[in-house]
Amino acid sequence: VAGAAEGLILPGDRIIETELALQLGVSRVPVREALRVLESQGVVVNEPYKGIRLTPVTPERIDWLIEVRVALETTAANRAIARGLNIEPHLGSLGAIVEDMQAKAARNDVFGFATADTNFHRALCALAGNTVLTDMWEMLARQMTIIFGLSTLGKPMSAIVEEHRRMLEVFRSGDPVDMAREINDHIDVQIHKVDIEKIVAQRRSQADQAASL
């Protein structure tokens, strides 16, 4: 997932079990099991005659992920507000994650930044107190970490940090309508400002050029 988030392994790239095991210095058994888990989470696909590949990121798939995320996270945030959890110490915990994002951005740690981004949304969803919702959200978590990482290649990390600061302030205010609007803006509107397909194509072109040297 780290390599995918940093654009080192690109959507659609083939993943060869033996090569991955060799790189990690482990046997093929744990690699095979890990790939099965990733397949169940939609991170990789295993197709006849094509082998295992990182799941392609198409505009349609991004729209599907966005639709589900907006529904889950809006429900989660509004349940948290209804439960009166938009107060300390929960605000402080969410704020600490935003500061971690800022620290990772300062070090240009793409995977660390993407992981912290995922952790923010995970923590927000956990406040809903609905394990069915959080289980569904976790099924998307690794895919989201990859997309978060790729997004940093087309958008400044500082801008993404500020989006999370704004979301935290709206959550603090406790207005469900404003919260729903902010989540939609962050997940839907802002992600569509980043051309993931173009980013992937550019990274693939750079990799092909480097391989030809």
Secondary structure by P-SEA (a helix, b strand, c coil): ccccccccccccbbbbaaaaaaaacccaaaaaaaaaaaaaacccccccccccccccccaaaaaaaaaaaaaaaaaaaaaaaaacccccaaaaaaaaaaaaaaaaaaacaaaaaaaaaaaaaaaaaaacccaaaaaaaaaaaaaaaaaaaaaaacccaaaaaaaaaaaaaaaaaccaaaaaaaaaaaccccccccaaaaaaaaaaaaaaaaaac
